[in-house]
Amino acid sequence: MVAVFAAYAELARRVLRRPARLGRTRLVAVDGPSGAGKTAFAARLADAFAATDVGRPPVVHTDDLLDGWDDQLTFWRRLEASVLAPVRAGQAGAYQRYSWVRRAFLPNPVPVPAAPVLIVEGVSAARAEAAADLSLAVFVTAPQSLRLTRAVTRDGPGILPELRRWHLGEQEHFRADGTQARADLIVDGAPTLPHDVDRYYLRMAAG
């Protein structure tokens, strides 16, 4: 594989040139293992849309829909029913955000408009089940040791037992699902070369 820096602004334009497949919405899935840099990538891509005619799109983080650690992959029905199905029908969706502190869903719903673009970010966001709805599937990757360090730095060492189990679950899912092989774009979430991180990402391509 070779790597080439590419602009978020051009990727936003690329998405807008693609057909909408979730009703009239272009659904972008940002997938990859935990700690790879998916959240940062999704936020910077959303910012790039702000300079286009469609404006900054809503971003849904799948971690906000999980019913705790054991809901790693089974949350999808909740996402489909509360967000994807309404948006597909041209209507606003909404979901309840899970509080990892309270270990319960918060009562106030988070609205998701039927915007021209919707970004869904998180482990399994680009699963095969979603392929027909996707205008773009992104897979963000990074070395496992770095991903583990990032997660512990963010959430503390107390999550290590659950995190190790999570890593095994996502590895099994990615192997069975073939997510990376189906992705439209593979991104290096841990580039070492200096660059403007808000404007450019490191795109992996076959050499």
C-alpha positions in Angstrom: 0.0 0.0 0.0 1.1 3.6 -0.7 -0.2 6.6 1.1 -1.2 10.0 -0.4 -2.4 13.1 1.4 -5.8 14.2 0.2 -8.0 17.1 1.1 -11.2 16.9 3.2 -12.7 19.6 0.9 -12.2 17.4 -2.2 -13.7 14.4 -0.4 -16.8 16.4 0.5 -17.2 17.4 -3.1 -16.7 13.8 -4.1 -19.6 12.7 -1.8 -21.8 15.4 -3.3 -21.1 14.1 -6.8 -22.3 10.7 -5.8 -26.0 9.6 -5.8 -28.1 9.8 -2.7 -29.1 6.2 -1.6 -30.7 6.8 1.8 -33.8 8.4 0.3 -32.5 11.9 -0.8 -29.6 11.7 1.7 -26.0 10.8 1.0 -25.0 8.5 3.8 -21.3 8.5 4.7 -20.1 5.7 7.1 -16.8 6.2 8.9 -15.8 2.7 10.3 -12.8 1.1 11.7 -11.5 -0.2 15.0 -11.7 1.7 18.3 -9.1 4.4 18.8 -8.2 4.5 15.1 -9.3 8.2 14.7 -12.8 7.8 13.3 -14.3 10.6 15.4 -11.7 13.1 14.4 -12.0 12.1 10.7 -15.8 12.4 10.8 -15.6 15.8 12.5 -13.1 17.2 10.0 -15.1 15.9 7.0 -18.3 17.5 8.4 -16.4 20.8 8.8 -15.4 20.5 5.1 -19.0 20.3 4.1 -19.6 23.6 5.9 -18.0 25.4 2.9 -20.4 23.8 0.4 -24.0 24.6 -0.5 -25.3 21.9 1.8 -23.7 23.1 5.0 -22.3 21.1 7.9 -24.1 17.7 8.0 -25.3 16.0 11.2 -22.9 13.4 12.6 -24.2 10.4 14.5 -21.8 8.5 16.8 -22.7 4.9 17.2 -21.2 4.9 20.7 -24.1 7.2 21.7 -26.6 4.5 20.7 -25.0 1.5 22.5 -26.8 0.1 25.5 -23.4 -0.4 27.3 -20.5 -2.6 26.4 -22.5 -5.6 25.5 -24.4 -3.8 22.7 -21.3 -3.6 20.5 -23.0 -4.7 17.3 -26.6 -5.3 18.2 -27.5 -1.6 18.4 -28.1 -1.5 14.7 -31.9 -2.1 14.8 -32.1 0.9 17.1 -30.2 3.0 14.6 -32.3 1.8 11.7 -35.6 2.3 13.4 -34.9 5.7 14.9 -32.6 7.4 12.4 -32.1 5.6 9.1 -35.7 4.6 8.3 -37.1 8.1 8.9 -34.3 9.8 7.0 -34.8 7.3 4.1 -38.5 8.4 4.0 -37.4 12.1 3.9 -38.4 12.7 7.6 -36.3 13.8 10.6 -35.1 11.0 12.9 -34.1 11.1 16.5 -32.4 8.9 19.0 -31.7 8.8 22.7 -28.1 9.2 23.7 -26.6 6.7 26.1 -24.8 8.0 29.1 -21.8 5.9 29.9 -21.6 7.6 33.3 -25.2 6.9 34.3 -25.3 3.6 32.3 -28.7 4.5 30.9 -30.3 6.3 28.0 -31.0 10.0 28.6 -34.6 11.1 28.2 -34.2 14.0 25.7 -34.0 12.8 22.1 -31.3 14.0 19.8 -32.8 15.2 16.5 -31.3 14.0 13.2 -32.6 16.1 10.2 -33.2 14.6 6.8 -30.2 16.6 5.4 -28.5 16.2 2.1 -25.6 14.4 3.9 -25.5 12.3 7.0 -22.4 11.0 8.6 -22.5 7.9 10.8 -19.3 7.2 12.7 -18.4 4.2 14.8 -17.5 0.5 14.8 -19.6 -1.4 12.2 -21.0 1.8 10.7 -20.1 0.5 7.2 -21.3 -3.0 7.8 -22.6 -5.1 4.8 -26.1 -4.6 6.0 -25.8 -0.8 5.3 -24.1 -1.1 1.9 -27.2 -0.4 -0.2 -27.7 2.9 1.6 -24.2 4.2 1.5 -22.8 6.9 -0.8 -19.3 6.5 0.8 -17.8 3.9 3.1 -14.6 4.9 4.9 -12.4 2.6 7.0 -9.9 4.3 9.3 -7.0 2.2 10.6 -4.1 2.6 13.1 -1.7 0.3 14.9 -3.3 -1.7 17.8 -0.8 -0.5 20.4 -1.6 3.2 19.6 -5.3 2.6 19.5 -5.1 1.0 23.0 -3.1 3.9 24.3 -5.5 6.4 22.9 -8.5 4.7 24.5 -6.9 4.4 27.9 -5.7 8.1 27.8 -9.3 9.1 26.9 -11.3 6.9 29.3 -8.8 5.7 31.9 -7.2 2.3 32.7 -10.3 1.1 34.4 -11.8 0.3 31.0 -9.1 -2.2 30.0 -10.9 -5.4 30.7 -14.0 -4.3 28.7 -11.8 -2.8 26.0 -9.8 -5.9 25.4 -13.1 -7.8 25.0 -14.3 -5.1 22.7 -11.2 -5.4 20.5 -11.7 -9.1 20.1 -15.3 -8.5 19.1 -14.5 -5.9 16.5 -11.8 -8.0 15.0 -14.2 -10.9 14.6 -16.8 -8.6 13.1 -14.4 -7.1 10.6 -13.2 -10.5 9.5 -16.7 -11.8 9.0 -18.1 -8.7 7.5 -15.2 -7.9 5.1 -15.6 -4.3 5.9 -12.2 -3.0 4.9 -12.2 -4.8 1.6 -15.6 -3.2 0.7 -14.6 0.3 1.8 -14.4 3.1 -0.8 -11.6 4.7 1.1 -9.0 3.5 3.6 -7.5 6.2 5.8 -4.4 6.0 7.9 -5.5 7.3 11.3 -2.0 7.7 12.7 0.1 9.6 10.1 3.6 10.5 11.2 4.4 13.0 8.4 3.7 16.6 9.3 0.6 18.1 7.7 -2.4 20.3 8.3 -4.6 17.8 10.1 -7.7 19.9 9.7 -7.5 20.1 6.0 -5.8 16.9 4.9 -5.9 13.1 5.7 -3.7 10.3 4.7 -5.4 8.1 2.1 -4.2 4.6 1.6 -4.1 3.2 -1.9 -2.9 0.1 -3.7 0.6 0.5 -4.9 
